[in-house]
Structures are given as structure tokens and as C-alpha cells.
Amino acid sequence: MKRIFLSFALLFCTSFVLFSQEKDSVITEVIIGTPIKPDTFKKNAVFLELGGNAAFYSLNYERLNKLSDNLKLSYGAGLEFIRMDFSQDIGVGSRGGKSNILIITPAVNLLFGRDKYYFEAGTSTGLFYIFPVAQTFRVGYRYQGEKVLFRVGFTPIFSFPYDGKIDYEFFWAGISLGYTF
């Protein structure tokens, strides 16, 4: 009787250890013999965007979170460095001469789709010290493969000066190409 009990206890303990592996593919490979393909979803991306959230171009970093099989959330920021001529009064005060401006564009997007093909919708805020805040919205297409990121979208820009009324509307578009890792 003790041998039977000891045999069952040993069998139970070894099967418990077998099922406590971190990856499902290990369990499937041991039990069934067919490995599960690991998830190839890349969470990080760096890309160059022409137009889009920034005025002319931006260099961006983005992080993606998988909310479900069909829905993902991306958040990140872009940088644009431009040189502007302030010889005219731009409403905030005349500075005179040319100045370098660094524009930061934090962005949040929702991605709807499967595999590598997504519909993308989101928003971004242009942060720069001389102008009022510019808000950009995005509606577009996104392809995200194992190494390549491609995006194209309609990105209207609205300026909100300090009084809260819309100062200007600018209908814009953007195209992005980058690397995922």
C-alpha cells in the first residue's frame, strides 16, 4: 500500500513540475509533439515620418501594448528640429532673425486589426515653446511586419491658442517608414 501511495505521489509531483513550465510551446511539444509558433508581435518601433504629427518630418519612437487579438494601443513621441525666420510678427511677439526650434510630439493611437495589417486612429500634441499648442488627429493604415513598419494617414492639425478658440485648421497627411524590434 505504501508503494502504491508513493508511486502516485511521485507521478503527481513529476507531472506538476512538467506543467509548471513558462512557455506553452514546451508543454505542447512534450505532450503532443507539435510546437506552438511563438508570438512574433514586436512591441517597439522607430520610424521617420514625413508630414504627419509634425509639420515637415519627425523621428519617432513608439511602444505597443496588446489589449486583445484585434486591438492594440501605441504610445510614443517624435522629435522635429526646424529653423524658422521670425522677422514677421507671429502673434506671440516679434523675435527677429532666425531661430532653431525643437518640436516634441507625444502621440497615442489605437490599432484595430490582425496579423500585420491595422486601421489606426489617434491623436498627438505638438509641444513647442513659441506657438500655441497644436493638436493633431490621425486616421490611417498601418503595416507592421517582423522588421518593417509602414504607415500612411490623414492628420488634420488644429491650433488652440491660450484663449481656447481654434486659431487655425490645417488638413495634412503623413507617411512613415521604420523598423520594429
C-alpha positions, 0 to 999 in steps of 0.5 A: 500500500505504501508503494502504491501511495508513493508511486502516485505521489511521485507521478503527481509531483513529476507531472506538476513540475512538467506543467509548471513550465513558462512557455506553452510551446514546451508543454505542447511539444512534450505532450503532443509533439507539435510546437506552438509558433511563438508570438512574433508581435514586436512591441517597439518601433522607430520610424521617420515620418514625413508630414504627419504629427509634425509639420515637415518630418519627425523621428519617432519612437513608439511602444505597443501594448496588446489589449486583445487579438484585434486591438492594440494601443501605441504610445510614443513621441517624435522629435522635429528640429526646424529653423524658422525666420521670425522677422514677421510678427507671429502673434506671440511677439516679434523675435527677429532673425532666425531661430532653431526650434525643437518640436516634441510630439507625444502621440497615442493611437489605437490599432484595430486589426490582425496579423500585420495589417491595422486601421489606426486612429489617434491623436498627438500634441505638438509641444513647442515653446513659441506657438500655441499648442497644436493638436493633431488627429490621425486616421490611417493604415498601418503595416507592421511586419517582423522588421518593417513598419509602414504607415500612411494617414490623414492628420488634420492639425488644429491650433488652440491658442491660450484663449481656447478658440481654434486659431487655425485648421490645417488638413495634412497627411503623413507617411512613415517608414521604420523598423520594429524590434 
